[in-house]
Amino acid sequence: MLETSDKLTLDRAVSGDQEAFGELYERYVGRIYNYIYYRTGNVYDAEDLTERVFFRALHHINRYNNRGLPFSAWLYRIAHNLVANWHRDNSRRKEIPLEESILSPFHGIHPEVELLQVEEQERLIRVVRCLPPERQQLLILKFVDHLSNAEIGTVMGRTEGAVKSLYHRTLLTIRDDLNTILAEREAALRENGGSEINVTHSNG
């Protein structure tokens, strides 16, 4: 549903109130920038494309059609189209950057456990990077931007049911790929004499 706090501001923006549009800009620029940055992995291009998103939104705001979905879904849809064009023009693979913020330290736990958890996150990110672009986009919208399936469907041009199905298939793919990586790693460790960090859990 459309955010209640947006409705009056959006009505004013649609009628041509640029100050109201500025309020919407301040409210959503961070989220749109984060989405574009994760899709491009480039600060300069993310800033440029974010500016284009809001320029295009301002230019077409008088034709905005409220279908009951959040205003942010409309912005994400514009961003999605611009990013798709950007990738076509640059012939680059969509990739989620490996950031320090993603691999944040696990405070207050044993260093060996922390090391293993970081390794698990790195494996997960490598698997996500190998997914098709639309599946990467789905994970970004769900886990970075915290959109609902209906909102994701609006951005990706799919039904809510199709989003649920794609999400389920994506999770199965990630699980299978992680299992494959772990099996290959265990086989390599056996060949190298089994050198591995062993973590024992004590129940008291």
C-alpha positions in Angstrom: 0.0 0.0 0.0 1.0 3.6 -0.5 2.8 5.0 2.5 0.4 7.2 4.4 3.1 9.8 5.1 3.7 10.1 1.3 0.1 10.6 0.2 -0.3 14.4 0.9 3.2 15.1 -0.2 2.8 13.1 -3.4 -0.5 14.8 -4.2 1.2 18.2 -3.9 4.2 16.9 -6.1 1.8 15.6 -8.8 0.1 19.0 -8.9 3.5 20.7 -9.6 4.8 21.6 -6.1 8.5 21.3 -6.5 9.1 21.7 -2.7 6.9 18.6 -2.2 8.9 16.7 -4.7 12.1 17.8 -2.9 10.7 16.2 0.3 10.1 12.9 -1.6 13.7 13.2 -3.0 15.1 13.5 0.5 13.0 10.6 1.7 14.0 8.1 -1.0 17.4 9.2 -2.5 19.4 7.0 -0.1 17.4 3.9 -0.8 17.5 4.4 -4.6 21.3 5.1 -4.5 21.9 2.0 -2.5 19.9 -0.1 -4.9 21.8 1.3 -8.0 25.2 1.0 -6.3 24.6 -2.7 -5.6 23.6 -3.2 -9.2 26.6 -1.3 -10.7 29.3 -1.6 -8.0 30.5 1.8 -9.0 30.1 5.0 -6.9 30.4 7.4 -9.8 27.8 5.6 -12.0 25.5 5.1 -9.0 25.5 8.8 -8.3 24.9 9.7 -11.9 22.1 7.2 -12.4 20.5 8.2 -9.1 20.3 11.8 -10.4 18.8 10.5 -13.6 16.1 8.6 -11.7 14.9 11.7 -9.9 15.2 13.9 -12.9 13.0 11.5 -14.9 10.6 11.2 -11.9 10.3 15.0 -11.7 9.7 15.2 -15.4 6.9 12.6 -15.3 5.5 13.2 -11.9 2.4 14.8 -13.3 1.6 11.5 -15.1 2.1 9.4 -12.0 -0.6 6.8 -11.6 -1.3 5.8 -8.0 -2.3 2.1 -8.2 -2.1 1.6 -4.4 1.6 0.7 -4.4 4.3 2.7 -2.6 5.7 5.7 -4.5 9.1 4.0 -3.9 8.1 1.1 -6.2 7.7 3.6 -9.0 11.1 5.0 -8.3 12.7 1.5 -8.2 11.0 0.8 -11.6 12.7 3.8 -13.1 16.0 2.9 -11.5 15.6 -0.7 -12.8 15.2 0.5 -16.4 18.1 2.9 -16.2 20.4 0.3 -14.7 19.4 -2.2 -17.4 20.3 0.3 -20.1 23.6 1.1 -18.3 24.5 -2.6 -18.4 23.6 -2.9 -22.0 25.7 0.1 -22.9 28.7 -1.0 -20.9 28.3 -4.8 -21.5 29.2 -5.4 -17.8 28.0 -8.2 -15.6 25.7 -7.2 -12.8 27.7 -7.9 -9.6 27.2 -7.3 -5.9 30.4 -5.7 -4.5 32.3 -7.4 -1.7 32.2 -4.6 0.9 33.6 -4.5 4.4 30.1 -3.5 5.6 28.8 -6.9 4.4 31.6 -8.8 6.1 31.2 -6.9 9.4 33.1 -8.4 12.4 31.3 -10.7 14.8 32.1 -9.2 18.2 32.1 -11.1 21.4 32.7 -14.6 20.0 35.7 -16.9 19.7 38.1 -15.8 17.0 38.1 -19.3 15.4 34.3 -19.2 15.1 34.5 -15.6 13.8 36.9 -16.8 11.1 34.6 -19.6 10.0 31.6 -17.3 9.9 33.5 -14.8 7.7 34.5 -17.6 5.4 30.9 -18.7 5.1 29.8 -15.2 4.2 32.5 -14.9 1.6 31.3 -18.2 0.1 27.7 -17.0 0.0 28.7 -13.7 -1.7 30.7 -15.6 -4.3 27.6 -17.8 -5.0 25.3 -14.7 -5.3 27.7 -13.1 -7.7 27.4 -16.0 -10.1 23.6 -15.9 -10.1 21.8 -14.5 -13.2 21.3 -10.7 -13.0 17.5 -10.9 -12.3 18.1 -13.2 -9.3 20.8 -10.8 -8.0 18.3 -8.0 -8.4 15.6 -10.0 -6.5 18.0 -10.6 -3.5 19.0 -6.9 -3.4 15.4 -5.7 -3.4 14.4 -8.2 -0.7 17.4 -8.1 1.7 19.0 -4.8 1.1 15.9 -2.6 0.3 13.5 -4.8 2.3 10.7 -4.6 -0.4 7.6 -6.8 -0.3 7.0 -9.4 -3.0 4.3 -7.1 -4.5 6.7 -4.2 -4.6 9.4 -6.3 -6.1 7.0 -7.5 -8.7 6.2 -3.9 -9.7 9.9 -3.2 -10.1 10.7 -6.3 -12.0 7.5 -6.4 -14.1 6.4 -9.7 -12.6 3.4 -10.9 -10.7 3.7 -11.4 -7.0 3.3 -15.2 -7.5 6.2 -15.1 -10.1 8.4 -13.3 -7.6 7.7 -15.9 -4.9 8.5 -18.7 -7.3 11.7 -17.0 -8.5 12.7 -16.4 -4.9 12.1 -20.1 -4.0 14.2 -21.3 -7.0 16.9 -18.8 -6.1 17.2 -20.1 -2.6 17.4 -23.7 -3.8 20.1 -22.7 -6.3 22.1 -21.0 -3.6 21.8 -24.0 -1.3 22.9 -26.4 -4.0 25.8 -24.3 -5.0 27.0 -23.9 -1.4 26.7 -27.6 -0.9 28.8 -28.2 -4.0 31.5 -25.7 -2.8 31.6 -27.4 0.7 31.9 -30.8 -0.9 34.8 -29.7 -3.1 36.5 -28.1 -0.2 36.2 -31.2 2.0 37.6 -33.3 -0.8 40.5 -30.9 -1.2 41.1 -31.0 2.5 41.2 -34.8 2.5 43.8 -34.8 -0.3 45.9 -32.3 1.7 45.9 -34.3 4.9 42.7 -32.7 6.5 44.2 -29.4 7.7 41.2 -27.6 8.9 40.2 -25.5 11.9 38.3 -27.6 14.3 35.8 -25.8 16.6 34.5 -27.7 19.5 31.2 -26.6 21.1 30.9 -27.2 24.8 27.5 -27.6 26.4 28.7 -26.5 29.8 
